[in-house]
Amino acid sequence: MAVEMEKLVSLCKRRGFLFQSSEIYGGLNGFWDYGPLGVELKRNVKEAWWRDMVTTHDDLSVLPGAPSAYEMTGLDSTIIMHPQVWKCSGHYDLFHDFMVDCRQTRKRYRYDQVRGRWVKLGERRIFVTTVAEASDEQAEVERKALKFFKLRPKQADELVWESDFIALPEVDDLSQVLAPDATELGTLTEPREFNLMFKTYVGALSGEEGAAFLRPETAQGIFVNFKNVLDSTRVKIPFGIAQIGKSFRNEITPRYFTFRSREFEQMEIEFFCHPSTSSDWYRYWRDRRMQWYQQLGLAGERLRLREHAPDELSHYSRGTADIEYAFPFLPAGEFGELEGIAHRGDFDLRSHMEGKLDEKSNPLVVQLDEHGKPKYRGSGKDLTYRDEATGERFIPHVIEPSAGADRATLAFLCEAYREDTAPDDKGVMQTRTVLSLHPRLAPIKAAVFPLVKKDGMPEVAKDIYRALKKRYNVFYDEKGAVGRRYRRQDEAGTPYCITVDGQTLIDNTVTIRDRDSLEQVRVKVDDVVEEVVQRIEQ
């Protein structure tokens, strides 16, 4: 059963996972701060990704499903790059959304995110819209329709709904549209383009000669460093370059908690391979990335792998699949993207070699301005690859698994949240809130408690705490009843609680309590570290 987002958001604020950015000044829409537990959780997500994709990758063996052995390496490129990068990549001209403004409320909406239904009362027919984050869209549009027609809730059956929910771009006549927050019809402007890149200025000069952009994605930093990586590491195709970093998109209507925000972090791989094997590598990375989420707890019907239909593909794409999760804030039956795996062909490297893609004729050309000078121009650098064994020279194809660190973190939180019952200190069943996070992702790996603050128990507990602290983020707590201490750790997602009690002083054993099963086992003090390590890394 899906978590209620209100409960999860409350937990995130109460326990220090997520805070609204600049909250004491009223907040800034589309920006979020990670608190003490949140920063640990997100760091663990990123470290699990980096470890599984890069650090522990076996360069010498053929992994299951892979066409051959391959190498992996890393990169950390700058947030601000040469403006020509974004011209050649297409972002400068093509990276935009359409927006509409409401003349009555002065609010702005992303054109394709406004949804609604046609409804009729008597001879009058209007299109009622919403962009509310509530999952019950029908209740929202019904409330607005009743208010517009001056009806009471008990008269709701007088409304005749003539369509299912559709997006605003499917509506031809905006004059009959009731905007999300308006009380009058026809207040929306015609849609117009809105560039999503954040503009800034480099250096002391503030004119256009110093104009630059915050990167909207991390991929281009990898492409422009392709030759540098080749020359400095001597990697051979097939190989991948991984990068984790911040990106910025000036979203028109950021929404759904951290799902769609203006500052976010990406975990991205650009995998370079021979054109003849690129289709096999695409299938390998699509399946491997899906398996990664499943292994870390997103198994079940709420996770799916969706292959794009031909009419969804970009003009250069040979194939794209999305890994999607049924976030609880979305309408029933809808999924949100966690990661995209794209077969990009040789588009990116060729673009930075030769120039920007002309969408009308599709070849890569150098476009001229009104003075006959190059308007968009590639670097002119040779970004081809030469196979030393065969002497063949070619532009590698690229497979791009691109994941959102913030979206993955949010999905793991949504999947982990649950409420159940467990006995308190006196054996009375109480409702408890639990974050059943995978141990690798849990912000706190273990909590250590002395049952009471006397009889030498705190000293033993502190020794265990210090031994575990050398390997993991662990927590020491000696305040309050042990049952309440358990509940606090359950909410934080801590998988194991270690309690030093009277029996410890007799036989040198402690209790290890499992967060999910509530099973308690006795373990020798000297074996605690090894036991916890085995449980976390199994």
N, C-alpha and C positions, 0 to 999 in steps of 0.2 A: 504493500500500500504506500502511495506517495506521501511524502512528508508535507505538512502544511507550511508554506513558505514563511508565514508570520512567526511560527514557532522557531524555525531555523534561523531567521534573521535575528530574533530576540536572543537566541542562544549565542549567536556569533558576537553580538554586542556585549552580552552579559559576561561571557567567558573570555573575551579578548581575542576573537578570531578576526573580526573585521569592524572597522569604524568608518563613518562617512568622513571624507577628507575635509579639513578645515571646519570641523563640526562646531567649534565654539563661535565661529563667525556665520553660522547658518548653513555651512556646507557648500560644496561645489559639485554640481550635478555631473555625473559621469566619471568621478574620481573617487578612489577608495584607498584607505590605509589598512595594512595588515597589522594586527595587534600581536602581543607576545606569543599566543598560540598559533595565530594565523600565519605569522612569518615562518614559524617552524614547519607547519604543515606544507605551505607552498614550497619552501626550501627542500623538503623531503620529496615532494613530487618532482621537482626539477632534478634533484640528485639521483632519484630512481631512474628517471629518463636518461640522464647523462651516463650513469653507470651501466645501464642495460644496453644503450645504443652505442656508447663510445668506449668507456674505460675498460670494461671487461670483455669487449668484443674480441673474438679469436680470429686474428688475421690469417691464420694458417689453415683453418678447417672450413669445410663447406657446411654451413648451418642448414638445418631442415628447411626445405622449400627453396633454398637459394640456388641459382643456376651455377654458381662457382664461389670460391673463396673471394673475399673482398676486404679492403682496408677502411678504417674510419679515423678521422682526425677532427680537430676542433678549431674554432675561430671566435674572435670577439671583435666585431667591427664597430665603427663609430655610429652614433645616432644621427649626426649631421654629416652629409656627404656632398660631393660636388653636385650642383644643380643639374648638370648634364646627365647624371645617372638617372634622374627621374624623367627626363625627356626621352632618353633612349629606351627606358623600360616601359614607357607608355603611361606612367602614373600622372605626369604633368597634364596630359590632355584627356585621359580616359578615367582617372580615378575620382569619380564623383557619384553622388546620389541625386535623385530628384527630390525637391522639397516643395511643400505648399505652406502658405501662410493663411492664418485666419484673420480677416480684417476686423472682426468684432472683438476677439479676445487678445489679439496681437501675439498669438502663440504660433510656433512653427512645428511642422511635422514632416517626417520622412514619408514621401508619397506612397511607397509600397507597404508601409507599416500601418496605415490607416485601413481598418476593416469595418465591414458593416453588413446590414441586410436591408432589402427593400421591404417596406411595410405599408399597408393601405388601410385607411379608415374612410369608409364611404367612397367618395370619388377622389379623395386626396391620397397621393402616393409619394412617399419620401424615402430617402436612403439615410438610415441612421447609423452613425459610425462610432467607433471607439478605438483608443490605443491603450486602454487600461491594462495594467499588469495582472488584474484579477483573472483567474482561469475561467470564470463563468462569464463569458462574453455575452451570452443571451440575456442574463439578468441585467447587465449593464445597458444594453441597447433597449431592452424593454422598459427599463426605468426612464430612459431619455425619451422614448416614444410616448409614454404615458404623460410625461410632463409637457411635451410639445403639444399634444392634442388635448391637454387639460382634462385628463381622465384620472380616475382613482384606481388603485391597484386591483380592486374587485372587478373593474371593467376591462381587465387585460384581455379577456376572451373576445372583445370587440375588434382587437387588432388582427389584421390578416397579413401574415408574413409570407411574402411572395418569392423569397429566394433563400438559399443557404448563405453562410458568410462568404463574402468575396472581398478582394482587395480593391482599394479605391481606383487603381489604374484600369479596372474592368468597367468602370462607370463612365459613360459618355457625357452625361449632362450634369455638371457640377452645380447647376442652379437649384437642383432638388436634393442637394446633400446637406444634412445637418452635421456640421463639424463636431469633433469630439467634445469640445467644451462650449459650444455656441448654443444660443437659444433661437437663432434665426437661420433660415435657409440661405444657401448661396453665398456664404461668407468666405469660402476658400478661393485663393488665387489659382491661376493656372500653374502647373508644375514647372519648375525651372531648375537648372543644374546648380549643384553646390559642391565645390571641390573639398575633398575630405582631408587634404594635407594641411598641417599646421605650418604657417609661414613664420620665419624668423629672419634675423639679420646678423651677419658675421662681421666682426671688426668694428672699428670706430665709426665708419660711415654708415648712415642709416638709409641711404638711397637704394634703388633697385639693383645697383651694381654689387651690393652686399647681401642680396636676398638669397635665402636658402630655406630648406624645409626639414622639419623633424621627420625621420623615416616612418612611412606607414607600414613597413614590413622589414624583416631582417634579411630576406633572401638576397637582395641586391648587393649587400656587403660581401656575401659569399661569391657571387658571380664576378664582381670586379677584382676579387683577390684570387681567382682561379689559378692564374699563372704563378702568382707569388707562392701559393701553397704547393703547386707542382715543383717549382724550382727549389724550394727550401726543405721539402720533406722527401722528395723522390718517390712519392706514392705513385702507384700505377693503376690505371683503369682496370676493373671497376673499383671505385672508392667513393666514400661519402665525406662531406664536410658538415659538421654539426655546429649549431650556434643557439645560445639562449640569450635573449635580450629584449629590451623595452621597445615598443612601437607605439605610434600615436596616430589616431584618426579622429578628426573633428566631427564625430557623429552628430547628426541633427537631433535625434531623440534617443540619447542613451537610456537604457532601461533594463529591467529584470536583474536588479542587484548588480553583481559583477559580470553578468553574461555579456552585456554590451556596454562597454565603457570607452572613454576617450584615451586613456593610458592603460596599456596592457602589456603582458609579457608573452613572447612566443618561444616555442621549442621547435626548432626547424632543422631539417636535414636537406641538403642538396646532394643527390646521389648521381654521380657521373658514370656513364656506361656506354658501351658500343651500341650504335643504332640497331644492329641486328639482334641484340639481346634485351633491348629496352622493355619490350612487352612482358618478358618473363620477370624482369626485375620489378616492373610495376606491380604485378600480381604478388610477388614476394613481399614487397614492402606494405602493400595493402593488407595482406593477411597477418603479417608480423605485428603491425601496429594495432590491429584489432585485438590480437592475442594479448598484448601488453596491458590494455585496459582490463581485460577479463581476469588476468592473473592478479591484478591489484584490487579486485573487488567489484567491478562494474559488470558482473555476469548477469544474465537474465534478459527478460523481454524488454527492459527499459533501454538496452543498448542494441544498436543495429549498425550494420555496414550497408550503405546504400550507394550503388553504382549510378552515376549520372546518365540520364538519357542523352542521346545524340544532340537534341536541341538545347541542352543545358551547357554543353561543352564550350569553352573558349575556342576561338578560331585556330589557335595553335595547339590545342590539347589533343592528345591521342587517347586519353582516358582519364577520368577523375572519379574518385570514390570518397564519400564522406562517412566518417565515423560519427554517429549521432546518438544523443541521449535524450530520453523523455523527461526533461526538466519539469518539476511540478508547477512552475509558474506558467507553462505553456498550455494552451487549450488541449483538452483530452484528445489523444491520438496524434499529436504533433511532436516532432523531435527537433532539437537544436544541435547545431554542428559543434563537435568537439575538435575534430581534426579533419583536414583534407589531404588526400594523397593524390597527387596529380602527375600525369605523364606529360611533361612540357616540351618534349622533343628537343630540338636545338635552338628554340626561339630565344632564350635568354642570352646565351653566349654569343649567338649571331647578332643579336640586337646591339650588344655592347661593342662588337667588332665593326659593324657596317652601318648601323643607323636605326631609326625608328620604323616600326611597321606601319605601312600605309594600308589602312583597313579596306579601302576601296579596291585596290588591286592585289593586296596581300603580299607582294614581294617586299623585301627589306630594301628601302631606297633612301637616298639622301634627299630630303625635301629642301627646296629653295624658297627664300623669302622674296619680297617684291624687288629687292636689289640684285637678285640672282646669286646671293650668298647662301651657303648651307644653313638651313633653319634648325634641323635636327641632325646631329652627326654622331656616329659611334666613335669610339676611341681611336679606331684605326690600328689598334694593337692586334697581333696575331693570337687569338684565343683557341686555336686548334690544338689537337693532341696528336703526337706521333708515337705510334706503337714501335718500340725499339726492336721487338722480335720480328715483326713482319714488314716494318718500314711504312705501313699505312698511316696516312695523315687524315684526320677527320675532326668534325665538331661533335663533341660528345652529346648524347641525349641526357636529359635530366629527369629524374624521378624525385618529386618533392613531397615528403611527409611533413606537413606543417600543423603543429598542435598549439593550442592556447593553454598556457600554464594556469591562467586565472580560471578559464572555463573548466579545465580538468580538476582543479582544486574545488571549484563549486560543485561539480558533479560528484566527486568523492564525498563531499559533505552531505549532499542530498541523499546519496545512496546509503550512507552510514547512519543517518539519523533514525532513531526508533524509540518507542516507549514500550516498556514492559513492566512486569512486577517482580519484586524480589523481597526477601525478608529483611527487616531491619535488625538492630541489635537485640531486640526482644522477641524476634521471630514473627513479628506482624508484617503481613504483605503490604508493600508500599510501591506506588508507581515510581519508576526511575526513568530518567532520560539517558540514552546511551548513544555515543558515536562509535559505531563498530568499524572503525578505520582499520585497514590492513596494518599490521605492526610496522612495516617498513615506512608507512606514511604518517603514523601517529606522532603528534608533536612531542609528547612525553612517552618514552618507552616503558618506564616503570616508575612506580611510586613506592617509597619505603616508609613504613610506619612503625614506631614503637607502640605497643598496645597502651602502655601508661608511661608517664614521664618519671619513672623511678626504677629502683631495683636493677640498675645497669642496662635496662632495655634501650634507652636513647643512645648509649655509647656503642652498643652492637649495631643498632640501626644506622648510625652515622658512618660506621666503618663499611657497611654494605653499600651505603649511598656513595661514598667516596670511591669505592672499587668500581661500581657501575658507571660513575660519572666520567671515568677515563675513556669510556667507549660511547656512551649515549647521553642524550638529554634526559635526566631523571629528576625526580622531585622528592623532597623530604617534607613530611607533615606529621606533627605531633599534637595538633590542636583539635579538640572536639572528640566526640564519640567516633569509633572506628567505622561505624556504618555510614555516618555522614561524610567521613573522609573517602570512603569507597564511592559514594554518590558523586562527589566532586570530580573524582578521577574518571568515572564513567562518562560524565558530561564532556570532559576534556578529551576523551577518546583513548585514555591510557590503557594499554592491553593487559598489563600485569601490575598487581599490587603485592608487595612483600611485607608481611607483618611479623615483627619480633614480639613474642609473647612469653608467658611464664615457662612454657615447654622449652623455649630456646635456651633458657638458663640451665635446664636439666640435661638435654641431649644435643645441644648445639644445632638445632634445626629451626627453620622458619617456615611460614606458610606462604605459598605463592598462589594467588587468586587470579583466575582467568576472567577477564571482563565479560566475555560473551557467554561462556558456558556456566559461569559462577563456580566452576570446579576449584577446589582447594587441595593442594598437595603439600606434603612436608618435604623439604629439601635441606641438605646439610649446608651450613653457612658457607663453607669453603667451596661448594658447588654452585652457589647462586649465580655468579657471573656466567659461567659456562651454560647453565640452564637457560638463562634469559637470552644469551646469544643464539643458542640453538633454536629457541622458539621464534625469535625475530627473523633469523636468516634462513630458516628451513624452506 
